[in-house]
Amino acid sequence: MKTIGVFLLVAMAWTAQAQSLVGTWQLTDEKTCFQSEMNESETEKELLPMMGGTANSTARLITFDKKGRGQEGIFSRGNRKGTGMEAFTYKTSGSQLMITDPKSGIITEQWVIDELSSTTLRMHNEKKDCESKTLNRVK
């Protein structure tokens, strides 16, 4: 019985570490501290789904590579190249993600990874718990 329990714990630890940031992620939800603290009325909750449709769909993508480099930019429907592509470098330490400037190496942002699965990355700002991002893996 103990061997089964130990095997399950080892299997869970192995699958938890098997998940990686490497790949392309699409930002699906971003909340600032102001948005997190704002309470919506019933009318706003009813009207919100009707206000979303636009003719030009855009996607904000973040790419992490194996060498600790990444890019972030906005992609419009029908365009292969993103606009406003910003390069960055990153480091991970446990559940902490540090975004650094590629030239100087200075840490510009620090995030705490709340959830990292094969499809979802959920994190919050280390200095502001109310600021969060949710991303879904594209590739």
NORBEL-V601082 format. One record per helix or strand of 3 or more residues. SS is the DSSP state (alpha for helix, beta for strand). FROM is the first residue (numbers start at 1). LEN is the number of residues. If there is no record, write none. Layout:
# NORBEL-V601082
SS:FROM:LEN + SS:FROM:LEN
This chain:
# NORBEL-V601082
alpha:2:17 + beta:23:9 + alpha:33:5 + alpha:42:10 + beta:58:7 + beta:69:8 + beta:83:11 + beta:96:5 + beta:107:10 + beta:120:6 + beta:132:6
